Amino acid sequence: MRKLTRLRAHISLAVAAVLIPAGGYAQDNSKSLDEVVVTASRLGIGMPGTSASVITAQDIKESTAHTLPELLGEEPGIQHRDFYSASSADSSVDIRGFGATASSNTLVLVNGRRLNDFDLAAVDWGNIPLQSIERIEILRGNSGAVLYGEGAMGGVINIVTKTDLPEGTSGAIGVKYGSFAHRETNMTATHRTGAYSLSANGTYIHSRNYRRNNEIIQGNLVTEARYSTDDGDVYVNLGVDDQDLGTPGHRQITLTSTQLEPEETRRGATTPIDYTRQNGISLTLGGAHMVGDSVEAVLDAGYRIKDTEARTVSSWGTQYNSYIDTELSTLSVTPRLNIDTDVADFDTSVTTGVDYYYSNYNSDRQLNPDGAAFHQYDGKQHSLGLYGQGTIALNDATEVSVGARAQYTRFIAGDMYDSSLVASPSFDGHRQSVDESDINIAANLGIDYAINRNYTVFGRIARSFRAPSVDERIGSDPSYTSFALKTQWSRDAEVGVKLGFEKFSAQSSAFYMKLRDELHYDPSANANENFDPTRRWGVENSLTWQPLEKLRFKGNLSYTKAEFTAGTLKGATVPLVSDWTGGASVHWAVFKDLLNATTTVNYVASKNAENDEKNFQPEMPGYTLVDFKLGGAYKAFNWSASVNNVFDKDYYNYAVASSSTYGTVNTYPLPGRTYLVEAEMTF
């Protein structure tokens, strides 16, 4: 951790010198083709054939959700899981039913740049300041794999930050206070003078959380400077983050006992001194320039370092303790062209480019923080992708999108192993060094056909891939001697219809996805493996109805089936995937901006716990939650007060089942009724 702290200080000083004279947010350099949008972030939210949705800044403000995973979980086809409480630390977001591997199959971006790392760590949603978000773009299925590469099987979530800054100096400071001594401070400051501008967004959170030994202290700061003209822009972005989190472990239930009651036991900790610590720094710079009237050249480059510590104290004795110290650095260079032109008199929009990523992973495995490392893993990955995505308007009613990507990946890893430091050498071993490479292809073809101004039908086919993470490779061999795993493949198809009227809009789609060599942990082998073939299929529906200017209804209902289709698990359901999910919300602007009210209901059906691939354990119970929020604004003052889980429902959405003892499940209970009050002053 000390190496990263020193590096953070040096980079901060260097970037500060750059930020002082620099600045300027660019105007949105978007090119349009009817309803198709290709933005500087590459994510064409209107790409023909795709099931897409957008969450706006106003939606975020009105929502009863306290975290980004909760907010995304209100969208059709998306499920979220929490290990612990409402801090969003260790939360995962699952598009189209990937269960325990959701974080590796849902690609998360900020302004088009990947947040998913080379390891298995979930995206830290708490490091994205909510007040900085302009909108969230969601593409479901394999369609985003061409533009962004591996890991986009379930879908793509692109978080777009605010760019429309006012002239002069402005900002906001907000505070939140809630249940379990939750205290949060948010800060935004901007300055713009003509073509130059600066911005800073920061968040500090300190909460005891619901469980014992689950205290979180977290801070992050993101600064950006831009200089922009009519022909393009140049920017520098610096982000730093730091998090300390206590990890209380599970609460076990068996056929004859439970740790889910009484309340004090439910909130207890199986691991009262375990913790994780993480800090990171990222530096991104780049720019865009118009070449003539129809071509935009974009160049982005970034460097990110993340350092993570995790300590586990075993109840079996100190010789089974675990301390992991990992440093992961990622370099990226992503040049591309956005082209808006005519091809044979057809309006055409094309995005083409090259992605290069280099990741370096160093991880020490020890019994205790002050001990010697018995494993020192060193992993490197180079990936080079060449892609093109084009959209063509065949006529006023028909638009077609086609794209392809070829990606070369090289993985190199080694292991320095000292068996004398291991309590049970027979359950560990030296992994042989590996140097392997392969080439993978992603592609998609989609179409939108507007029957009339109110009805549009769409459909697409696509294929994508996911390379194994370094953590999956480390845990891939029950004999502890190999890093070997194969690349995961997917093919999917989707059809749907969109309806749009003045006061009513709706979308319904059906999808079918087949997977080969799906990467998953196999409890019977005690290793990560490539599974026999699996499939996902389902239906996703959403609607919005605004009968009055002050009254708006939203609803969604989805069915997702994830199952094994071959081998010994044929017919079994993939764990941690609920088949039915749905929700509804009502927003009422009681007194214009002065008072607004929102009520949200979310339903999640039962599902199998992790480790229960054979489906022989009792299912985790489903649940229905009701949330309520009041809010308003007066001049420069904004406020809100919310109650989540109004009816104080006892529930959990993550659990790990015993693979041998029926009825034994380790659960991670979540809080009942909670409160949160917010106040913000703008200037």
C-alpha positions in Angstrom: 0.0 0.0 0.0 2.9 2.4 0.7 4.1 2.2 -2.9 0.8 3.5 -4.2 0.5 6.2 -1.6 3.9 7.7 -2.7 3.0 7.4 -6.3 -0.4 9.1 -5.7 1.4 12.1 -4.1 3.8 12.4 -7.1 1.1 12.2 -9.7 -1.2 14.6 -7.8 1.6 17.3 -7.8 2.4 16.8 -11.4 -1.3 16.9 -12.6 -2.0 19.9 -10.4 0.6 21.8 -12.3 -1.2 20.9 -15.5 -4.7 21.7 -14.2 -3.9 25.3 -13.2 -3.6 26.7 -16.7 -5.8 24.2 -18.4 -9.6 23.7 -18.7 -12.7 23.8 -20.7 -15.4 21.2 -21.2 -16.2 20.6 -24.8 -19.6 20.8 -26.4 -21.2 17.4 -27.1 -19.5 16.4 -30.4 -22.3 14.0 -31.3 -23.2 13.0 -34.8 -26.8 12.0 -35.5 -28.4 9.6 -38.0 -32.1 9.9 -37.4 -32.5 8.2 -33.9 -29.0 6.7 -34.0 -26.4 8.5 -31.9 -22.7 7.8 -32.0 -21.1 9.8 -29.2 -17.5 10.5 -28.3 -17.8 7.6 -25.8 -18.6 5.2 -28.6 -21.8 3.9 -27.0 -24.5 4.4 -29.6 -27.5 4.2 -27.4 -29.8 4.2 -30.4 -27.9 1.5 -32.3 -30.4 -0.4 -34.4 -31.5 -3.8 -33.1 -30.6 -3.2 -29.5 -32.6 -3.2 -26.3 -31.5 0.1 -24.7 -32.6 2.5 -22.0 -31.4 5.7 -20.4 -31.5 6.9 -16.8 -31.3 10.7 -16.7 -29.9 13.0 -13.9 -33.5 13.9 -13.1 -34.4 10.2 -12.8 -31.5 9.8 -10.3 -32.7 12.8 -8.3 -36.3 11.5 -8.1 -35.4 7.9 -7.4 -35.7 6.3 -3.9 -32.5 4.3 -4.6 -29.5 5.2 -2.3 -26.8 3.6 -4.5 -26.1 3.0 -8.1 -26.7 -0.8 -7.9 -30.1 -0.2 -6.4 -30.9 2.3 -9.1 -29.8 0.0 -11.9 -31.8 -2.9 -10.2 -35.0 -0.9 -11.0 -34.4 -1.4 -14.7 -35.8 -4.4 -16.7 -33.6 -7.4 -17.0 -31.1 -6.2 -14.3 -30.7 -7.8 -10.9 -28.3 -6.6 -8.2 -26.8 -8.3 -5.1 -25.2 -6.9 -1.9 -22.9 -8.7 0.4 -23.5 -6.2 3.2 -25.3 -2.9 3.5 -26.3 0.2 1.5 -22.8 1.5 1.0 -22.6 -0.3 -2.4 -19.2 -1.8 -1.5 -18.9 -5.3 -3.0 -22.3 -4.9 -4.7 -22.7 -6.5 -8.1 -25.0 -5.7 -11.1 -26.3 -8.6 -13.2 -27.7 -8.1 -16.7 -29.5 -11.2 -18.1 -28.7 -13.7 -15.5 -25.0 -14.5 -14.9 -25.2 -15.1 -11.2 -21.9 -15.2 -9.3 -19.9 -14.1 -12.4 -22.1 -11.1 -13.1 -19.4 -8.6 -12.5 -17.2 -10.2 -15.2 -20.0 -10.4 -17.7 -21.4 -6.9 -17.3 -19.1 -4.2 -18.8 -19.2 -0.9 -16.8 -17.9 2.3 -18.4 -17.4 5.9 -17.3 -17.5 8.2 -20.4 -16.8 5.2 -22.5 -13.7 4.0 -20.5 -13.7 0.5 -18.9 -13.9 0.2 -15.1 -13.8 -3.6 -15.2 -10.3 -4.8 -14.3 -8.0 -7.7 -15.1 -8.9 -9.3 -11.7 -12.2 -10.6 -10.3 -12.9 -7.5 -8.2 -16.4 -6.0 -8.7 -16.7 -2.4 -9.8 -16.6 -0.1 -6.8 -19.8 1.8 -7.4 -19.3 4.1 -4.4 -16.3 5.7 -6.2 -18.6 7.3 -8.8 -20.1 10.5 -7.4 -23.8 10.6 -8.0 -23.8 14.3 -8.3 -21.5 14.1 -11.3 -23.7 11.9 -13.5 -25.6 13.3 -16.5 -27.1 10.1 -17.6 -26.6 6.3 -17.6 -26.8 4.4 -20.9 -27.7 0.7 -20.8 -27.3 -1.7 -23.7 -28.5 -5.3 -23.1 -27.0 -8.4 -24.6 -23.9 -9.0 -26.8 -24.4 -5.9 -28.9 -21.7 -3.8 -27.1 -18.9 -6.4 -27.6 -17.8 -4.9 -31.0 -17.3 -1.4 -29.6 -15.8 -2.4 -26.3 -14.4 -5.9 -26.5 -14.5 -8.8 -24.0 -16.7 -9.0 -21.0 -19.8 -7.4 -22.5 -21.9 -10.6 -22.7 -24.8 -9.5 -20.4 -24.7 -5.9 -21.5 -22.9 -2.6 -21.2 -23.5 0.2 -18.6 -22.0 3.6 -19.6 -22.1 6.3 -17.0 -21.8 9.7 -18.7 -20.7 12.6 -16.5 -22.0 16.2 -16.7 -20.4 18.4 -19.4 -22.7 21.4 -19.7 -21.0 23.7 -17.3 -22.2 27.3 -16.7 -20.0 30.3 -17.3 -18.2 31.5 -14.2 -17.8 29.8 -10.9 -20.5 27.4 -9.5 -20.8 24.4 -7.3 -22.7 22.6 -4.6 -22.1 21.1 -1.2 -24.4 18.4 0.2 -24.7 16.3 3.4 -26.5 13.1 4.1 -27.3 11.5 7.4 -29.1 8.2 7.9 -29.5 4.9 9.7 -26.5 3.2 11.3 -24.7 6.5 11.7 -24.4 7.0 8.0 -22.7 10.3 7.3 -21.9 11.5 3.8 -20.5 14.7 2.3 -20.6 15.5 -1.4 -18.9 18.4 -3.1 -19.0 19.8 -6.6 -17.0 22.9 -7.9 -16.7 24.2 -11.4 -15.2 27.2 -13.2 -15.5 28.1 -16.8 -14.0 31.0 -18.7 -14.8 30.8 -22.4 -13.0 27.7 -23.8 -11.3 26.9 -20.4 -12.9 25.1 -17.5 -12.2 23.1 -14.4 -14.3 20.8 -12.4 -14.0 18.7 -9.2 -16.4 16.2 -7.6 -15.7 14.5 -4.3 -17.5 12.3 -1.8 -16.7 11.2 1.7 -18.7 8.4 3.4 -18.5 7.1 7.0 -21.0 4.6 8.1 -21.2 1.8 10.7 -23.6 -0.1 8.4 -26.1 -2.8 9.4 -23.8 -5.6 10.5 -21.1 -5.7 13.2 -17.6 -5.2 11.8 -19.0 -3.6 8.7 -17.9 0.0 9.2 -16.9 1.7 6.0 -14.8 4.8 5.5 -14.5 5.9 1.9 -13.4 9.0 0.0 -13.0 9.8 -3.6 -12.1 12.9 -5.7 -12.3 13.3 -9.5 -11.0 16.5 -11.1 -11.0 17.4 -14.8 -9.7 20.2 -17.0 -10.6 20.9 -20.6 -9.8 23.3 -23.4 -12.4 23.3 -26.2 -13.0 24.9 -29.5 -15.5 24.4 -32.3 -13.1 21.9 -33.9 -12.4 19.8 -30.8 -11.2 19.6 -27.3 -8.3 18.5 -25.0 -8.7 17.2 -21.5 -6.9 15.9 -18.4 -8.7 13.8 -15.8 -7.4 12.7 -12.4 -9.2 10.5 -9.9 -8.1 9.2 -6.5 -10.0 7.0 -4.1 -9.5 5.3 -0.7 -11.7 2.7 1.1 -11.5 0.8 4.4 -14.3 -1.8 4.9 -14.9 -4.3 7.7 -16.1 -7.7 6.4 -18.4 -9.5 8.9 -18.8 -12.7 7.1 -21.9 -14.9 6.9 -24.9 -15.7 9.1 -25.6 -19.5 8.9 -28.9 -21.3 8.8 -29.4 -25.0 9.1 -32.3 -27.4 9.4 -32.2 -27.0 13.2 -30.7 -23.6 13.9 -30.5 -20.0 12.5 -28.3 -17.0 13.0 -31.0 -14.7 11.3 -32.8 -14.2 14.6 -33.0 -12.6 17.0 -32.0 -9.2 15.5 -28.8 -8.8 17.5 -27.6 -12.2 16.3 -28.7 -11.4 12.7 -26.5 -8.3 12.8 -23.5 -10.1 14.3 -20.2 -10.9 12.7 -18.7 -14.4 12.1 -15.4 -12.7 11.3 -15.2 -9.8 13.7 -11.7 -8.5 12.7 -11.6 -9.2 9.0 -11.2 -6.3 6.6 -10.5 -5.1 3.1 -8.6 -1.9 2.1 -8.3 -0.4 -1.3 -6.9 2.7 -2.8 -6.4 3.8 -6.3 -5.3 6.6 -8.7 -6.2 7.1 -12.3 -4.9 9.5 -14.9 -6.7 10.0 -18.2 -5.9 12.4 -21.0 -7.0 12.8 -24.6 -8.8 14.9 -27.1 -10.9 15.1 -30.2 -10.6 17.1 -33.4 -12.8 17.5 -36.4 -11.1 16.6 -39.6 -13.3 18.4 -42.1 -17.1 18.4 -41.7 -17.7 14.7 -41.3 -14.8 13.0 -39.5 -13.9 13.3 -35.8 -10.6 11.9 -34.7 -10.5 10.9 -31.0 -7.5 9.8 -28.9 -7.7 8.7 -25.3 -5.0 7.3 -23.1 -5.2 6.3 -19.4 -3.2 4.8 -16.6 -4.7 3.4 -13.4 -3.2 1.7 -10.3 -5.3 -0.1 -7.7 -3.8 -1.5 -4.5 -6.0 -3.9 -2.4 -5.4 -5.6 1.0 -7.7 -8.3 2.3 -7.3 -10.1 5.7 -9.2 -13.2 6.8 -8.7 -14.7 10.3 -9.7 -18.4 10.3 -11.6 -20.1 13.1 -9.6 -23.2 12.3 -6.4 -21.7 13.6 -3.8 -19.2 12.7 -2.1 -21.5 10.2 -5.2 -21.1 8.0 -5.3 -17.3 8.1 -5.1 -15.4 4.9 -3.7 -12.0 4.0 -3.6 -10.9 0.3 -1.9 -7.8 -0.9 -2.4 -7.1 -4.6 -1.3 -4.2 -6.9 -2.9 -4.0 -10.3 -1.9 -1.4 -12.9 -3.6 -0.8 -16.3 -2.4 1.2 -19.3 -4.8 1.9 -22.1 -4.6 3.7 -25.5 -7.8 3.9 -27.5 -7.7 6.0 -30.8 -10.7 6.0 -33.0 -12.6 7.8 -35.8 -16.2 8.8 -35.8 -17.3 9.2 -39.5 -20.6 10.7 -40.7 -21.0 10.4 -44.4 -23.0 9.1 -47.4 -22.5 5.7 -49.0 -24.3 5.3 -52.3 -26.7 8.1 -51.3 -27.5 6.3 -47.9 -26.8 8.3 -44.7 -24.1 6.3 -42.9 -22.3 6.6 -39.5 -19.2 4.7 -38.7 -17.0 4.3 -35.6 -13.7 2.5 -36.1 -10.7 2.3 -34.0 -8.0 0.4 -32.1 -7.9 -0.5 -28.4 -4.7 -1.4 -26.6 -4.7 -2.5 -22.9 -1.8 -3.7 -20.8 -2.4 -5.0 -17.3 0.2 -5.9 -14.7 -0.9 -7.9 -11.6 1.3 -8.6 -8.6 -0.2 -10.4 -5.6 1.4 -11.7 -2.4 -0.4 -14.4 -0.5 0.6 -14.6 3.2 -0.8 -16.0 6.5 -0.6 -12.6 8.2 0.2 -9.0 7.3 3.7 -9.1 8.8 4.5 -12.6 7.5 6.4 -13.8 4.4 4.6 -14.6 1.2 4.2 -18.3 0.3 2.8 -17.3 -3.1 3.9 -14.3 -5.2 1.9 -14.2 -8.4 3.0 -12.1 -11.3 0.5 -11.8 -14.2 0.5 -9.7 -17.3 -1.9 -9.3 -20.2 -1.7 -7.5 -23.5 -4.8 -7.0 -25.6 -5.0 -5.4 -29.0 -8.4 -4.9 -30.6 -9.4 -3.6 -34.1 -13.1 -2.8 -34.6 -15.6 -1.1 -36.8 -19.3 -0.4 -36.2 -21.5 1.2 -38.9 -25.1 2.2 -39.2 -26.8 2.9 -42.5 -30.3 4.4 -43.1 -31.8 2.4 -46.0 -34.8 4.6 -46.1 -36.9 6.8 -43.8 -38.2 3.7 -41.9 -35.3 1.2 -41.9 -31.9 1.5 -40.3 -29.3 -1.3 -40.2 -26.2 -1.6 -38.0 -23.3 -4.0 -38.5 -20.0 -4.4 -36.8 -17.1 -6.7 -36.1 -14.0 -6.8 -33.8 -10.9 -8.9 -33.9 -9.0 -9.0 -30.6 -5.5 -10.4 -29.9 -4.8 -11.3 -26.2 -1.6 -12.5 -24.7 -1.4 -13.8 -21.1 1.8 -14.3 -19.2 2.0 -15.5 -15.6 4.3 -17.0 -13.0 4.4 -18.1 -9.4 7.1 -17.9 -6.7 6.1 -20.6 -4.2 7.5 -21.5 -0.7 5.9 -24.7 0.5 7.6 -24.4 4.0 5.2 -21.5 4.8 2.0 -23.5 4.0 0.1 -25.4 6.7 -1.1 -28.1 4.3 1.2 -28.4 1.3 -0.9 -31.2 -0.1 -3.7 -28.6 -0.6 -1.4 -26.2 -2.4 1.3 -26.2 -5.0 3.5 -24.3 -7.4 1.8 -23.2 -10.6 3.8 -23.6 -13.7 4.6 -20.4 -15.7 2.4 -19.8 -18.7 2.7 -17.7 -21.9 -0.3 -18.1 -24.2 -2.1 -16.0 -26.8 -5.3 -16.2 -28.9 -7.4 -14.2 -31.3 -11.2 -13.8 -30.7 -13.9 -12.3 -32.9 -17.1 -10.4 -31.9 -19.7 -9.3 -34.3 -23.3 -8.0 -34.5 -26.0 -7.3 -37.0 -29.1 -5.3 -36.1 -32.1 -3.6 -37.7 -34.8 -1.1 -36.7 -38.0 -0.8 -38.7 -40.4 2.0 -38.0 -43.9 0.8 -38.9 -45.1 4.4 -38.3 -44.2 7.3 -36.0 -45.4 5.4 -32.9 -44.3 1.8 -33.5 -40.8 0.4 -34.2 -39.8 -3.2 -34.3 -36.2 -4.3 -33.9 -34.0 -7.3 -33.9 -30.4 -8.4 -33.9 -27.9 -11.3 -33.8 -24.5 -11.1 -32.2 -21.5 -13.0 -30.8 -19.1 -12.0 -28.0 -16.4 -13.4 -25.8 -14.8 -13.1 -22.3 -11.2 -13.9 -21.4 -10.5 -15.5 -18.0 -9.5 -13.1 -15.3 -6.1 -13.6 -13.5 -7.9 -14.5 -10.3 -10.0 -17.1 -12.1 -6.8 -18.6 -13.6 -5.1 -18.7 -10.1 -8.0 -20.7 -8.8 -8.5 -22.9 -11.9 -6.7 -26.1 -11.0 -7.6 -28.4 -8.1 -4.0 -29.7 -8.2 -2.8 -26.1 -7.8 -0.3 -26.4 -10.7 -1.9 -24.6 -13.6 -3.2 -21.2 -14.9 -5.1 -22.8 -17.8 -8.6 -21.8 -18.7 -10.3 -21.3 -22.1 -12.1 -18.2 -23.4 -15.8 -18.0 -22.9 -18.1 -17.6 -26.0 -21.6 -16.4 -26.5 -24.1 -16.0 -29.3 -27.4 -14.3 -28.9 -30.5 -13.1 -30.8 -33.2 -10.6 -29.8 -36.4 -9.2 -31.2 -38.6 -6.5 -29.8 -41.0 -3.6 -30.2 -40.9 0.0 -29.1 -44.0 2.2 -28.6 -43.9 6.0 -28.3 -46.8 8.3 -27.8 -47.1 11.8 -26.2 -48.0 10.5 -22.7 -47.1 6.8 -23.0 -44.1 4.8 -24.1 -43.2 1.1 -23.8 -40.7 -1.5 -24.9 -40.8 -5.3 -25.0 -38.1 -7.6 -26.1 -37.4 -11.4 -26.1 -33.8 -12.8 -26.2 -32.1 -16.1 -26.5 -28.4 -16.6 -25.6 -26.2 -19.7 -25.9 -22.8 -19.9 -24.2 -19.8 -22.3 -24.6 -17.0 -22.7 -22.1 -18.7 -20.5 -19.5 -16.3 -19.6 -16.7 -17.6 -20.5 -13.3 -16.5 -21.9 -9.9 -17.3 -25.6 -9.5 -17.7 -26.5 -5.8 -17.3 -30.2 -6.6 -13.9 -29.7 -8.0 -13.0 -26.8 -5.7 -11.7 -24.8 -8.8 -12.8 -22.4 -11.5 -13.6 -24.3 -14.7 -15.1 -24.0 -18.1 -18.5 -25.4 -17.8 -20.6 -27.5 -20.2 -22.9 -25.4 -22.5 -25.4 -23.1 -20.9 -28.2 -20.8 -22.1 -30.2 -17.7 -21.1 -33.5 -16.7 -22.5 -36.3 -14.4 -21.4 -38.6 -11.5 -21.9 -38.1 -7.9 -20.7 -40.9 -5.3 -20.6 -41.0 -1.6 -19.5 -43.5 1.3 -19.7 -43.8 4.9 -18.8 -47.2 6.7 -18.5 -47.7 10.4 -17.6 -51.4 11.1 -17.5 -50.9 14.5 -16.0 -48.0 17.0 -16.0 -47.4 16.4 -12.3 -47.9 12.6 -12.3 -45.8 9.8 -13.8 -46.0 6.0 -13.5 -43.2 3.6 -14.5 -43.3 -0.2 -14.5 -41.2 -3.1 -15.6 -41.5 -6.9 -15.6 -38.9 -9.4 -16.7 -38.5 -13.2 -16.9 -35.0 -14.6 -17.1 -34.1 -18.3 -17.4 -30.5 -19.3 -17.0 -29.8 -23.0 -17.2 -27.3 -25.7 -18.0 -28.0 -27.5 -21.3 -25.4 -30.4 -21.2 -23.3 -32.6 -19.0 -24.1 -33.7 -15.4 -25.9 -30.4 -14.7 -28.2 -30.5 -17.7 -31.5 -28.9 -16.8 -30.3 -27.3 -13.6 -30.7 -23.5 -13.0 -27.7 -21.3 -12.7 -27.4 -20.1 -9.1 -28.2 -16.5 -8.0 -30.6 -15.8 -10.8 -34.2 -15.0 -10.1 -36.6 -15.9 -12.9 -39.2 -13.2 -12.2 -38.3 -9.6 -11.3 -40.4 -6.5 -11.6 -41.1 -3.1 -10.2 -43.3 0.0 -10.3 -42.9 3.6 -9.2 -45.1 6.7 -8.9 -43.7 10.2 -9.0 -46.0 13.1 -8.0 -44.9 16.7 -8.3 -47.1 17.9 -5.4 -46.1 21.6 -5.5 -43.9 22.0 -8.6 -40.3 22.1 -7.4 -41.1 22.8 -3.7 -42.4 19.3 -2.9 -42.2 16.0 -4.8 -43.0 12.5 -3.7 -41.9 9.1 -5.1 -43.0 5.6 -4.1 -41.2 2.5 -5.5 -42.1 -1.2 -5.3 -39.6 -3.8 -6.3 -40.1 -7.6 -6.5 -37.4 -10.3 -6.7 -38.4 -13.9 -7.0 -36.7 -16.8 -5.2 -33.4 -18.2 -6.5 -30.8 -20.8 -5.8 -27.8 -19.9 -3.6 -24.3 -19.8 -4.9 -22.6 -23.3 -4.9 -26.0 -25.0 -5.5 -25.5 -25.8 -9.2 -27.2 -29.1 -8.6 -30.3 -27.3 -7.3 -30.7 -29.7 -4.3 -30.8 -27.0 -1.6 -33.9 -25.0 -0.6 -34.1 -21.8 -2.6 -33.4 -18.3 -1.2 -36.7 -16.7 -0.5 -38.0 -14.0 -2.8 -39.0 -10.6 -1.4 -41.0 -7.4 -2.1 -39.6 -4.0 -1.0 -41.4 -0.7 -0.8 -39.5 2.6 -0.6 -40.8 6.2 -0.2 -39.1 9.6 -0.7 -40.1 13.2 -0.3 -37.9 16.0 -1.8 -37.9 19.5 -3.0 -36.0 22.7 -3.9 -36.3 26.3 -2.9 -33.9 28.7 -4.6 -30.4 27.4 -3.9 -31.5 24.8 -1.4 -32.4 21.2 -2.2 -33.6 18.6 0.3 -35.0 15.1 0.5 -36.0 12.5 3.2 -36.5 8.8 2.3 -37.6 5.6 4.0 -36.4 2.4 2.4 -37.9 -1.0 3.1 -40.9 0.8 4.6 -42.5 -2.4 5.9 -39.3 -3.6 7.6 -38.9 -6.8 5.6 -36.2 -9.3 6.7 -34.4 -10.4 3.5 -31.1 -11.2 1.9 -30.1 -11.4 -1.8 -26.9 -13.3 -1.5 -26.1 -16.6 0.1 -23.7 -19.6 -0.3 -25.1 -23.1 0.1 -23.3 -26.1 1.4 -22.6 -28.5 -1.5 -23.0 -31.5 0.7 -25.3 -30.8 3.8 -28.9 -30.2 3.0 -30.4 -27.1 4.5 -27.1 -25.5 5.5 -26.7 -22.0 3.9 -24.4 -19.1 4.7 -26.5 -15.9 4.3 -25.6 -12.2 4.2 -28.6 -10.4 5.7 -29.5 -6.9 4.7 -31.1 -4.1 6.8 -34.8 -3.7 7.5 -36.4 -0.2 7.5 -33.8 2.6 7.0 -33.8 6.3 6.8 -31.8 8.9 4.9 -32.0 12.7 5.0 -30.2 14.9 2.5 -29.6 18.6 2.2 -27.7 20.5 -0.5 -26.8 24.1 -1.1 -25.8 25.3 -4.6 -23.8 28.4 -5.5 
